[in-house]
Amino acid sequence: MSREYSRRGRNWFTAMGILFIVMAAVVFLRNMILWSPGFILDFLLNSEINNEKISLGMVIFGCIMIGLGYRKTNVKTR
């Protein structure tokens, strides 16, 4: 590998994006085990703010953070 190889996606934006997506996946899986997928769909489609909608927002925010992580230039070390 040459020294000019850029290690894209190796900054804290990408790490935080992955963390948000993993946390949201844990919440979705926990609710799938406790409730059935039909209840999860009902919770996503009703008008109240609940855990599933927050998790969906976390997935979207995580994807945005990963996108910013790949766009941002990395800090060069000595």
N, C-alpha and C positions, 0 to 999 in steps of 0.2 A: 504494500500500500504506500502511496506517495504521501508526502507531508501536506499536499494540497487537498487531500480527501476531507471533505467537510462532514462532520458528524451531526447531521441535521436531526432535529427533534430531541437533542440531548440537553434540554434546559428545563427550568422549573415550570414553564407553561405546560409543556408536554406531560411532565410528571403529575402536575395538579389535575390536568384533564383526565389522565388515566385513573387517578385516584377518585375523582368524581364519578366516572363511569362505573368503576368497580363497586363503589358504595351504593349507587343506584341499583346495580344488578343484584346486590345482596338483599336490598329491600324488596325488589320485585320477586326474587326467589323465595324469600321468607313469607311474603304474602300469598304466593302461589301455593305454598305448602299449607299455610294456615287456612286460607280460603281457596275456593276453586277459581279457575280462569274466568268463569262467567261473572263471578263477583268482582274480580279485578277489572273486567271490561265495564261493568256497571259503575264502579267507582271512578273510572277514567271519564265516563260520559256524563255523569251527573253534574249539577251546578255548584256543588260544594267544593271548597279547597280541601284536599285530603292528601294522604301520604303518597298515593300513586301519581298524582299530578306534580307533586314536589320532586319525586324521583324522575319523572319524565323531563322536568326542567333541569335536573342535575345532569341527565344524559346530554341534553342539548348544550348546556353550558360546558360540559366536558369536551364535547366535539369542537366547540368554538375555541377552547383553550388549546387543544391539540393543533387546530389550524393556525392559531397565533404562534404556537411553538415552532411549527415548521416554517413560518414566514419570518420570524425574528432571527437576526444573525447572532451567532454565538460569540461569547467573549473569548478572545484569544488568551491563552495562558503562556507563560514564559517557557 
